[in-house]
Amino acid sequence: MAIEVKVPVLPESVSDATIATWHKKPGDAVRRDENLVDLETDKVVLEVPSPVDGVIRQILKQTGDTVTSQELLAVLEEGAAAAPAKATPAARPETPKPAIPAKAAPVATGGEPSPAARRVASESGVDPAQVSGSGRDGRVIKEDVIHYAKAGPVSATAVPASAKPAPGARSEERVAMTRMRAKIAERLMQSKNSIAMLTSFNEINLARVSALRKELGESFEKTHGIKLGFMSFFVRAACEALKRHPVVNASVDGNDVIYHGYQDISVAVSTDKGLVTPVLRDAQDLGFADIEKAIANFARKAREGGLTLEDLQGGTFTITNGGTFGSLFSTPIVNPPQSAILGMHTIKERAIVENGQVIAAPMMYVAISYDHRIIDGKDAVLFLVDIKNQLENPQRMLLGL
């Protein structure tokens, strides 16, 4: 029985996808739920599993083709078996030659590779089955393939002298943008060209938050199985401040302003293809442990290429932390259709005056970029001061003050 394999239904915000990698070819046997092909969208890589056990009879779309929802990709023959290999005629016996010891075949050590790992393996000519996985349940992730490619065996074939670059030559390489990188570029230009963007700054003394983490961090980790980081404090502070300054949580739709009665916080996560912003839904209802676990899960999925479109849809406000890379100061760009973004930065011990005394304190510069069409400077500044007051007095957010 012929079974059609189609492109999954894509969300309204994703118009099409590009075929990134076929993992099977016509005539190959497949198992139910085995991944057949990777589809790259503007945001994530989607896996298309086989609906049945059978054999691939026909592939209708090739690597690099653009496809849309429900478009036909391939045809399977359910229950069929792969065609047996043709028998080769027996060769005439030859005079035996001295045996040369063969190198032992590498032993497969890794688990099922992630989509990102398969992509890197394909580009670098690595067999992911020979890579030891460090991901969850032994899954091979992108970093495993990269490390294997760098440390793996090098072919003994010498590079012809004519193929080597001449001394002093300056090499160049032209590489097409990935769909995700191109989409990021498009959205950044859309943001700069369509939003009246302005940025305000402040600084926060994180001494009390640091002391609280030091005092309760070990107990928190034992109780919840996750470390207590700074991000959960900023998410909680943002949720409380957004309740008091709802216009910062609003969005523009034509000539209308949409006020959201909930706080879906987008948290920026860096990947090898660019920045993505998975969403903490109903963050106003999440505790510190819930936030830390959700962020850790997003980071793991981003590394393994496992983020879904649902993870990235929506969001009413974004928090980005350039401090993880050492940024001291920046002006983050608003992520449309949101109207504001909070930028965190690195923590530095600086001299400040407190109660007439000069002391050293762990200070962080923070920034809020906002859409000046609906958010006045006063609202943005008061929102940032609200964040500052909560983090310099963390007991306030614990009590919802």
N, C-alpha and C positions, 0 to 999 in steps of 0.2 A: 504494500500500500504506500503510495506516494504521500509524503508529509512536507508541507511548505514551512520554511524557516523565514520569519519576517522580522523587520526592525521593530523593536518594542515601541509602544506608544510613548512618544516624547512629550514632556510638559509644554505648556503654551509658550513658555519663555525660551524654549529651545526649538528652533525651526528645523534643523537638520543635523546630521552627524557625518563623520568621515570614517571610512573603513580603515582601521589602523593596522591590524594584523589578523590574517587567517591562520588558525592553528591546525586546520585539516585541509586536505585536498580531495578532489573527486576520487572515489574508490576506497577511501579510508573508512574503516569501521569506527563507529562512535557509540558512546554509552549515554543513557539518559542523564541529563543535567551536566554533561561534560561541556566545557566551554568550547565553542566553535570559532568565534571571531570577537575581536575587540572593536568597539565603535567609540571614536573620540568625539565628544561634543565640546561646546565652548567652555564647559565647566569640569566635567569628569570623563573617565573612560568607562563605558558600559560593556559588560560581558553578555554575550548572547548564548545561552545554553541549548543543548540539543533537547528537543521535547520527547524523544523516544530513543530506544536502542535501534541501530540500523547502520546503513552505509550511505555516505554522501554520493549522490548520483550526478548532481550538477551544481556548480557555483555560478551565480548570475551576476554578482557584483565583485569587482576586484579591489585590491588594496589601493587606497587613494581616492576611490569613488565617493561621491557625496550621495547620501541616501536620506529619505524622510520616513516619518512614522508609517509603519505597516507595509513598507516597500519590501518586495520579495528579494531575499538574499541567496537562498539555496533550496534545493529539493533533496529530501532524504527518502530512502526506501526502508520502511519500517520492517524490522525483523530480519533483514537481509544480512548476509555475511560477506566480508571482504573477499574479492576474487583472489584465488590462490595464485601464487607467483608461478610463472611459466617455468617448466623444467628445462634445464639447459642440457644439451647433449654431453654425454660422458666424454671426457678428454682422454686421448691416448696416454698410456702410462709413459712417463719420462724417466730418464736416469735420475735417481734421487740425488739431491744436492745437500751439502752440509746444512743442517738446521741452524737457523739464526734465532736465538731466543727472542721471543716477541715481548713487547712491553705489556704489562698487565693493563687491562681495560680499567678506566676509572670507575669507581663504585659510586652509584647515585647516593647522595647523602641528604639532599634537601627535600622539603615538603613541596606542596603545590605552590608555584610562584604567583606573586601578585601581578596584576596587569602592568604596573610600572616596571616590575622586574623583567617580565617577558619582553617589554619594549626595549629596555636597555640591553637585554641579552641578544635580541635580534639585531640591534644596531652594532653591537661589539662582537658578534660571532661567537657568543658563549652558549653552551648547552646548559640551560638552567637545571637540568636533572643532575648535573655534576657539582652543583653549588650547595654548600651547607647552609641551611636556613637558620636565621636568628630571630625570625618573627614569631608570632604567637603560634603554638602547636607546631613549631619547626618550619613555618612557612618561609619561603625564600622571598626576601624583600629587595628593593632596588639597591640598597647599600651593599648587600651580600654579593650581587652580581658585579657591581663596580669594583669591590675589593678583589674578587676572584679574577676579573679581567686584568687588573693591575699586577697581581701576584702570580697569575696562571702561567703555564708553560709557554715559552716563545718558540715559534717555528724555527727549525734549524736552517731553513732555506735562506741563503744569503740574499740581501737586497742588492740588485745590480747597481753598479756605480752610477750608471746613467740615470737611475731612478732617484738618486739622492740629490737633495737641493744643493745648488752650488754655494760655496762659501760666501757669506755676506748677503745671500738672497733673502728677501722679505716675503714671507708667505702670506696669503690671504685665503679665506674660506667664506663662501656665501652659503648661508643656511636659511631655509624658509622658516618663518615663524610657525610654531604649532598653533592649532586652532585656539587653544586656551590663551596663549600669549597674545595672539591677534585680537581676541575678544577683550582681554585686559586693556590693551592699547586703545581699542575703540571706546570702551566705557570711560577710561580716563579722559580722553578727548571730549566725550559727551559731557562729562562732569565739568570740565574746565570751560566748555563753550556754552553750557545751558544753565549753569548755576552762578548766582552772584555770591561767590565764595569769599569768606573772610575768616581769619584765624586770630584767636585770642589766647594768651598764655598766662600761666601762674606757676607757682612752685609749691611743693608739698613736703613737709617734714614727716618722714616715715618712721621716726624713732619709736613711737608707741606701737605701730603695727609691727615693726621689727621685734620689739620686746615681747609682744603678744605671741608672735610666731616662735620665738626662742623659748618662751615659757611653756606654751601649750602644744608646740609642734610635734613633739614625740608622742604625747598622749593622743593627739588628733590622728596621727598615722596609725597607731596601734588600734584605735577604735574604728577608724573608717577605711584603713588599708590604702590610704593615699596621702601624699605630702600636702601640707598647707602652704600654698604659694601666695604671691601677691595678687595674682589675677582675680582670685575669688573676692578679695576685698574691693577691688575696683569694680567688679561686676555688681556686687551688692550695693556699693555706694552709688553707682550709676542708676540702678533701678530705683533707689529711694529718691535720687535727685530728679529723675524723669517723671516721677509721680507728682512732684511739686512744680515742675516746669514742663508741662505736657507738650508745649509747642516744639521743644527740642526733640520730642519723640514722634512728631508729626511728619507727613510727607505731602508733596505737591502733586496734584492730578489736574492738569489743565489750569483752570481758574479756581479750583477747589483746593481746600486744605483738609487732609484726612487726619483726624486725631485718633490715635490708637489707644484703646483702653487696656493695653497689655504691653509688656516689655520683652520683645524678642531681640536678644542681643547677639549681633554678629561678632565673632571673635576671629581676628586675622591669624591665619596659619600659613607659614611659608612652606612651599613644596619646590621640587626641582623644576617645575614648569611655571611657577609664579605664585602669587599670593592668592589664597582662597579664603572665604569667610563663612565657615559653617555656623549655624544658628543655634543658640541656646534658647529654645522656645519656652515662653512663660517663665523667663528667668526670675521674675519677681516672686515666684513661688518656690524657688530652689534655695536650699541651704548651702553653706560653704562646701561641705563634702560633695554634694550633688554637682556643684559647679566644677570643682577640681576634677572629679571623675569624668564628667562630660568633656572637659577640655583635653584631658589626657587621652580619652578615647578618640576624639577628633584628630589629635596629633598623630596617634598610631595609624588611624585609617588614612590620613594624608600621606604618611611615609610609605604605606603599602599600596597606595593607589585605590583604596577601598571606599572613599567618600562617594555618597550617592547624590543624585540631584535633589532628593528630599532634604538632605543635610544642608544644602546650600540655598534653598529657596526661602524667600522672605527676609525678615530682619527689619527692625525699626530703628536701630541705632548700632553703631559699630565701635569696637575698641580695638586698637592696634598697638602693639608693644615693640617699638623699634629699639628699646633698651636691650633686648636679648642679643642684638648685634652690636651694641656699644653706642647707639645713637644718643647724643646729648640733647639735641634740639631738632625739631622738624615741623613741617606744616602738612599734616595728613590731608588727603583728598577725599571729599565726601563721596560715598558710594550710593548713586541714585538707585531707587527713588527716595532713599533716606535723606534727611536734611542736616545731619550732623555726625561727626566722628570724633572720638576722644583718642588722643595720642599720648601713650606712655613713653618714658625714656629711661636711660640708664640711671641708676642710683649712685650718687657721688657724695662722699663726705666733704662738706663745705662748712666754712665758718659762718655762723649766723649770730645775731644778737637776740638773747632771750632773757627777759627780766633784767635788762641792763648788763648782762654778762655775755661775753663772746664765747661761744661753745662750738664744737664740731658736731654736725648732725647729718644723718643720711637724707639727702635732699634729692628730689626728682622734679624736673621741669615737666609740666603737662600742657597740652595744647588742645583746644577745641576748634575745629574747622566747621563752619556752618553755612547754611543757605540764607543769605541776608534778605532774600525775598520775603521770607515768613518769620525769620528769627531776628529780632532786634539785638543790637550789641548788648543792651542791658540784660536781656534774657540769657544770652550766652555767657556773659561774665558772671551773673548770679548763679547759673548752673555750675560753672567751674569752681566758684567759691564754695558752693554746697558740697561738691566732691572733696575739696580741700578740707573743709570743716569736719566732714565725716571721717576722713582718713587720719587726720591729726587728733581726732577724738573717737577712736573706733567703737567705744561703748555706745555712741549715739546710733550707729547703724544696727548694732545688736539689739537696741531697744526701739528701733524704727523712728528715731527722732531726726 
